[in-house]
Amino acid sequence: MRTRHRDPARRRHIPHRRHIPHRMHDAARRRTRLRPPTGRALLAAAGLAAAAALGMAVAPTASATAAPAASADAIEAIGPQQWFTGDVNGTAAGAVIKVGCFGPVTPASTGHPLAGQTVAVHHVAASTATSAGYTGDSADRVVVGFEDAGPVVGLPVSIGAYDTAVAIPTDLQLPCYGPGKVNFVPAPTSSTARSTTVPVTYVSIGD
């Protein structure tokens, strides 16, 4: 009898038991993507959301606490019922005002104060106010007057805040040399207001 041999190329391919068709792989990947989050994943997401909310709540608090630092440097306005002292060129004792005087200088000679000189007032406690001024019931500024000045040209020197240096006007007529007085007067005045005075020495520059 003649034996028939099958062609190996025509043998049916039997897939391996562990072989999974591509369509099954695709279905498995889709199920993985659509799988709902586990309880642990939900807890982690909730924790991240709470941390973000906490960060948003804390941020305004930090900025609010930083605000007083800026206000600490704010200018203090002059107001009623306050004690104050005055200074000329940064001092209340031994103050000197430089005056530009040219040509022969006599006791009656006057000149203009040099630029760059200042007056200021400072808020003090009542316990240190033995020689200080007092704003009284109405004052919101202090007007500075040069007792030895001639006719004043321009506006008077008015100070509305403490610890703020204000320039001495260079159009004043002041003595070329000798002692003098600078008065610090609360305005508007009242029956309880009190002025204070800083003694100065005029020094001639340019003679």
C-alpha positions as CSV (number, residue, x, y, z in Angstrom):
1,M,0.0,0.0,0.0
2,R,1.2,3.4,-0.8
3,T,1.8,5.7,2.2
4,R,0.7,9.3,1.8
5,H,2.8,12.0,3.3
6,R,1.2,15.3,4.3
7,D,2.9,18.5,3.3
8,P,4.2,20.3,6.5
9,A,3.3,23.6,5.1
10,R,-0.3,22.5,4.9
11,R,-0.5,21.4,8.5
12,R,-3.1,23.2,10.6
13,H,-1.5,25.5,13.1
14,I,-2.8,24.8,16.6
15,P,-2.2,27.8,18.8
16,H,-0.3,27.4,22.0
17,R,-2.4,27.2,25.0
18,R,-0.9,30.4,26.4
19,H,-1.3,32.3,23.2
20,I,-3.9,35.1,23.3
21,P,-5.2,36.6,20.1
22,H,-4.6,40.3,19.6
23,R,-8.3,41.0,20.0
24,M,-8.2,39.6,23.5
25,H,-5.2,41.8,24.3
26,D,-7.1,44.9,23.1
27,A,-10.1,44.0,25.2
28,A,-7.9,43.6,28.3
29,R,-6.3,47.0,27.8
30,R,-9.7,48.6,27.4
31,R,-10.9,47.0,30.7
32,T,-7.7,48.3,32.4
33,R,-8.4,51.8,31.2
34,L,-12.0,51.8,32.3
35,R,-11.4,50.2,35.6
36,P,-12.8,52.4,38.4
37,P,-10.4,53.9,40.9
38,T,-9.8,51.9,44.1
39,G,-10.5,53.2,47.6
40,R,-6.8,53.9,48.1
41,A,-6.7,56.1,45.0
42,L,-9.8,58.0,46.0
43,L,-8.2,58.6,49.5
44,A,-5.0,59.9,47.9
45,A,-6.9,62.3,45.6
46,A,-8.9,63.6,48.5
47,G,-5.8,64.2,50.5
48,L,-4.2,66.2,47.6
49,A,-7.4,68.3,47.3
50,A,-7.4,69.1,51.0
51,A,-3.7,70.1,51.0
52,A,-4.3,72.4,48.0
53,A,-7.3,74.0,49.8
54,L,-5.2,74.4,53.0
55,G,-2.5,76.2,51.0
56,M,-5.0,78.6,49.5
57,A,-6.3,79.3,53.0
58,V,-2.9,79.9,54.5
59,A,-1.6,82.3,51.8
60,P,-3.9,85.3,52.7
61,T,-3.0,84.8,56.4
62,A,0.7,85.2,55.6
63,S,0.2,88.4,53.6
64,A,-2.1,89.8,56.4
65,T,0.6,89.3,59.0
66,A,3.1,91.1,56.8
67,A,1.0,94.2,56.5
68,P,1.8,95.7,60.0
69,A,5.5,95.8,59.1
70,A,4.7,98.4,56.4
71,S,2.4,100.4,58.7
72,A,5.1,100.5,61.4
73,D,7.0,102.9,59.1
74,A,4.0,105.0,58.4
75,I,4.2,108.8,59.0
76,E,2.6,109.9,62.3
77,A,0.3,112.9,61.8
78,I,0.2,115.7,64.4
79,G,-3.1,115.8,66.3
80,P,-4.8,117.2,69.4
81,Q,-3.6,116.6,72.9
82,Q,0.0,115.6,72.1
83,W,3.3,116.6,73.6
84,F,6.1,117.5,71.2
85,T,9.6,118.9,70.9
86,G,11.3,120.8,68.1
87,D,14.7,120.7,66.5
88,V,16.8,122.8,64.1
89,N,19.2,121.0,61.8
90,G,18.6,117.8,63.8
91,T,19.3,119.2,67.3
92,A,17.5,121.1,70.1
93,A,20.7,122.1,71.9
94,G,23.4,124.2,70.4
95,A,21.6,124.5,67.0
96,V,23.4,126.6,64.4
97,I,21.8,128.3,61.4
98,K,24.2,129.3,58.6
99,V,23.4,132.6,56.9
100,G,24.9,133.8,53.7
101,C,26.2,137.3,54.4
102,F,28.6,139.1,52.0
103,G,30.5,142.4,52.3
104,P,31.0,144.3,55.5
105,V,28.8,142.7,58.3
106,T,27.4,144.8,61.1
107,P,25.2,143.8,64.1
108,A,22.2,144.9,62.0
109,S,23.2,142.9,58.9
110,T,20.9,140.2,57.6
111,G,21.2,137.5,55.0
112,H,19.4,134.5,53.6
113,P,19.8,131.0,55.3
114,L,21.8,128.6,53.2
115,A,20.0,125.7,51.5
116,G,19.9,122.3,53.1
117,Q,18.9,123.3,56.6
118,T,15.8,121.9,58.3
119,V,13.4,122.0,61.2
120,A,11.3,119.2,62.6
121,V,9.0,118.2,65.5
122,H,8.9,114.9,67.5
123,H,6.2,113.3,69.5
124,V,7.2,112.7,73.2
125,A,5.5,111.3,76.3
126,A,4.0,113.5,78.9
127,S,6.6,112.4,81.4
128,T,9.4,113.9,79.4
129,A,7.5,117.1,78.5
130,T,8.9,119.5,81.1
131,S,10.0,121.9,78.3
132,A,8.0,120.5,75.5
133,G,5.1,122.0,73.5
134,Y,1.5,120.8,73.7
135,T,-0.9,120.7,70.7
136,G,-4.0,121.4,72.9
137,D,-7.5,120.6,71.8
138,S,-7.4,121.7,68.2
139,A,-4.0,121.6,66.6
140,D,-3.2,119.4,63.6
141,R,0.1,121.0,62.7
142,V,2.9,123.1,64.1
143,V,4.0,126.4,62.6
144,V,7.6,127.3,62.9
145,G,8.5,131.0,63.4
146,F,11.9,132.6,63.4
147,E,11.7,135.2,66.1
148,D,14.6,137.3,64.8
149,A,13.5,137.2,61.1
150,G,12.8,140.3,59.1
151,P,9.8,140.5,56.8
152,V,8.9,137.0,55.6
153,V,8.6,136.3,51.9
154,G,6.5,133.3,50.9
155,L,4.5,130.8,53.0
156,P,5.3,130.1,56.6
157,V,7.0,126.9,57.6
158,S,4.2,124.5,58.6
159,I,4.8,120.9,59.8
160,G,2.0,118.3,59.7
161,A,3.8,115.1,60.7
162,Y,6.3,114.1,63.3
163,D,9.9,113.1,62.6
164,T,9.7,114.8,59.1
165,A,12.4,117.3,58.3
166,V,11.1,120.4,56.6
167,A,13.4,122.8,54.8
168,I,14.1,126.3,56.2
169,P,13.1,128.7,53.4
170,T,16.0,130.4,51.8
171,D,14.1,133.6,51.2
172,L,14.0,134.4,54.9
173,Q,15.9,137.4,56.2
174,L,17.9,136.3,59.3
175,P,20.7,137.9,61.4
176,C,24.2,137.3,60.0
177,Y,25.4,136.3,63.5
178,G,24.5,136.1,67.1
179,P,21.9,134.3,69.2
180,G,18.3,133.8,68.2
181,K,15.2,131.8,68.8
182,V,13.0,129.5,66.7
183,N,9.4,129.0,68.0
184,F,7.2,126.0,67.4
185,V,3.6,127.0,67.7
186,P,0.6,124.6,67.5
187,A,-2.1,125.5,65.0
188,P,-5.0,126.0,65.2
189,T,-4.3,127.3,68.7
190,S,-6.5,126.8,71.7
191,S,-6.5,127.7,75.4
192,T,-4.7,124.5,76.2
193,A,-2.0,124.7,73.5
194,R,1.6,125.5,74.4
195,S,4.5,126.5,72.2
196,T,8.1,125.5,72.6
197,T,11.3,127.3,71.6
198,V,14.7,126.1,70.4
199,P,17.6,128.5,70.9
200,V,19.9,128.9,67.9
201,T,23.1,130.7,66.9
202,Y,23.3,132.4,63.6
203,V,26.7,132.1,61.9
204,S,27.7,134.2,58.9
205,I,29.1,132.3,55.9
206,G,30.8,134.3,53.1
207,D,32.0,137.4,54.9
